Amino acid sequence: MADTRTFEIYRYNPDVDAKPSMKTYEVELDGSERMLLDALFKLKKQDESISFRRSCREGVCGSDAMNINGKNGLACLTNMLTLPQKITLRPLPGLPVVRDLIVDMSQFFKQYHSIKPYIVNETVPPEKERLQSQEDREELNGLYECILCACCSTSCPSFWWNPDKFVGPAGLLAAYRFVADSRDHDTASRLDNLEDPYRLFRCHTIMNCVDVCPKGLNPTRAIGKLKEMLVKRTA
Amino acid sequence: MALAVHKYDAVVIGAGGAGMRCSLQLARAGLRVAVLSKVFPTRSHTVAAQGGIGASLGNMEEDNWHYHFYDTVKGSDWLGDQDAIEFMCREAPKVVYELEHMGMPFDRNPDGTIYQRPFGGHSAKYGEKPVPRACAAADRTGHAMLHTLYQQNVKSNTTFFVEWMALDIIRDADGDAVGVTALEMETGEVSIFHAKCVLFATGGAGRIFAASTNAFINTGDGLGMAARAGIPLEDMEFWQFHPTGVHNAGVLLTEGCRGEGAILRNKQGERFMERYAPKLKDLAPRDFISRCMDQEIKEGRGCGPNGDYIELDLTHLGGETIMKRLPSVHEIGKNFANVDVIKQAIPVVPTIHYQMGGIPTSIHGQVVVPKGDNPSSVVNGLYAIGECSCVSVHGANRLGTNSLLDLLVFGRAAGNHLIETALSSKAFKPLPANAADFSLSRIAKLDNSTSGEYPQDVANDLRKAMQLHAGVFRTQKTMDEGVVKVLAIAERAESLALKDKSKVFNTARIEALEVANLMESAKATMVSAAARKESRGAHTVDDYGDTEAHPLGRNDDEWLKHTLWFSEGNRLAYKPVNMKPLTVDSIPLAKRTF
């Protein structure tokens, strides 16, 4: 079954290009390309200079996030049947472009690191595991599964305007993941760390993050919980 | 032009579970440690592990490390070294508890302890019945573990060099490892890492096969580097086929499905594993199940219009259990097979999953090579852990959940060994004058190429050949033909053409460099396989079937030994299996039934 698709791809190689441009490619697919990533490999065979990140090809490593026809997503989880004849691919918005579809994610990870993304519990650990009830464990569902692909943060206007000051949905989801963990003892300082006009409160519940998350997570809900805790604490 | 030189106490290559467990140990001890990774650490392939971490916590049913030890030795078809296996199984509970203390979001039992599920080949009372031993975080155990380890490394200020590809080991005139060369992807420039110790945690080479559960990054880089530096690769003929890769997609469905009660059915709807393994049934080890599936297909009981797959049936588990314990399996079914596993069985086939062999090491992770009469002489300054290494705890067939365990136990052990011995006593040895010449010449060859083949065409031909000649069922003839074919393909890989000569994040250039590593891994596999004239574990050869002298084709008189393959001259050597555990009695050789 011949299926010709038109790809319009953001191209920029600082070694050779003075400025970025959109380039158009026609690709003949044979039906074996289930996902967009499969089609991209075919395209790369036509022009090996097209650069993008990829690894697990099953939506768990978070490498191949890109902007697909205007919406952020993972190439490996985007079924070709869901895409129109013409496919426009751009790098994730709001981050500096290194080359083609590859962005510099430093700012994104800086914000992730800023929320102290690790458990804090200074009590002497028991010989065996720390016990946690099933109910307490369930609090972590929908939080710990994040793959740090950055689809959410780079679809968030608040993150676009203030990537240095606003933690962004991915970082805040992680912040709440530790607040919500019954084994973590650092809630007070975690909340202190978010109490300023930007870090948390720049979220205006636009909810693009929820719309694009390839893992079906809900950062807005986590952000809401954090806001609620801060407000309660002040009251 | 002088290259930049980075100086660290230890350089860890690879930021998967093994590399980050080790770097954590080093960073906590206050050492200067650099971790190089081709991808951001949480994108390493450990992230894709689903089912669990094997440890005899006994949280749900009575269990102890002796049972785990027995299962692992038997699972390995007696090729595993019993000292290493004892060490791993005894350490298992400790490393799991530590991981929990680091914040790992394990599932829980009603009493608050870590949830454990049954897994293939794991039994109570020496093979009597399956036992829940796999410590699990839903079916995202690898993801949860990798993120937890990364988080702890952030806390301990480990220095990461993200998107750096190691190219070659630097060995001095004494043969000691004194550093590595590495390529920074973003700039395309090569640097030298000068170190007291170099540790490889580079993962497997699953991408030498056409159909693989492995990520694209699993190109055997550590194996290639070791082979080029004159270090042999051990037991590379042993590759695990995971029974349940999604038909036509290769994506893994965890053995945890069967741990939770899923069953395999042939086209008659029969639960055929009852016939082959009356005790463990669908929870027999992977090599065994994969062969049974293949047998069913061969004998015309495969499912589908072409009779070429088996069905994995989860429907009787119920939506609630599936969404709670196996949510990713549900997601994968939907995305990669258009199947709702709550309502329908999902088509699966045995799919290449794991490399049992690798760089030979001691139980401290030190790389060991034959020297004179000593089959295991230490290479100073060089360590290897995880899937790229062969210690050997997995022997001829790995048990599910022992891979994540391997990463934790030997990551920690190698870290401790580095701290206690190598680093406390040893100063930096000087770099040889020509330290980077070899790597630079390999790159220059690509950069100056004007004619030659497209690297991915050569790599794809290799993958097809490996699939055909080193598959689930092997014959002496197909393996012998495979050797000729693979060596010819490796020859072609000597003249690749790179069209794009730019430097900044040139993925074509990086992939072309990976091809060299694929070739070494594939040659090691094919040559070692053709030479082993018996059936053992994952290496099943039609020519060596079940006889009275050699039950199930296993020939202990001649082949109870580890293979060592040297790149130079495609030379093979052998070394004995260590049948002597550290403190307990040896598990004696026996016919392997389940």
Interface residues (C-beta under 8 A of the other chain):
Chain A: N13 P14 D15 V16 R34 K44 K45 E48 S49 S51 F52 R53 R54 S55 C56 R57 E58 G59 V60 C61 G62 S63 L77 N79 V98 R99 D100 I102 M105 F109 H113 K116 P117 Y118 I119 N121 P125 E127 K128 E129 R130 L131 Q132 S133 Q134 D136 R137 L140 Y144 E145 I147 L148 F178 D181 R183 D184
Chain B: V39 F40 T42 R43 S44 H45 V47 A48 L57 P93 V96 Y97 E100 H101 M102 G103 P105 F106 D107 R108 N109 P110 D111 G112 T113 I114 A137 R140 H143 A144 H147 Q151 Q152 V154 K155 E186 A215 F216 I217 A249 V251 L252 S328 E331 I332 N335 F336 Y454 Q456 L498 K499 D500 S502 K503 V504 F505 N506 T507 A508
